[in-house]
């Protein structure tokens, strides 16, 4: 894992992303705009704000000092729980798709593979299919 590259990427986007993260009130108003949130019985892990705060937000809070397992957890949030359709709407003007896209870019730089919902098989097999793709240290 290359923490320096991750920190450089975070620094390049710090001004805009820090403003977006600070503006997020965690109000959940964005949730209704996400079809995956609706399809998954309003599971909070599918709320756009939850995905952003627990991935990019965590990277900024820790200044990129996270372990590989944490990165895999973020990958599940931003790939399995998000198709990046761009429908997420924030009444405060936060650019949620840009934040998720940046997180995906950071994870790709760390050689964390994307996991897409349609490649995971039946719903009851989701966790096993996702975990099988992981490279363990």
Protein Blocks (a to p, Z undefined) as FASTA:
>chain_A
ZZklmmmmmmmmmmmmmmmmmmpgolommmmmpmklmmnoopaklgmklmmmmmmmmmmm
nnopacfklmmmmmmmmmmmoghlopaccfklpafklmmmmmmmmmmmnopacddfklno
pfklmmmmmmmmpccZZ
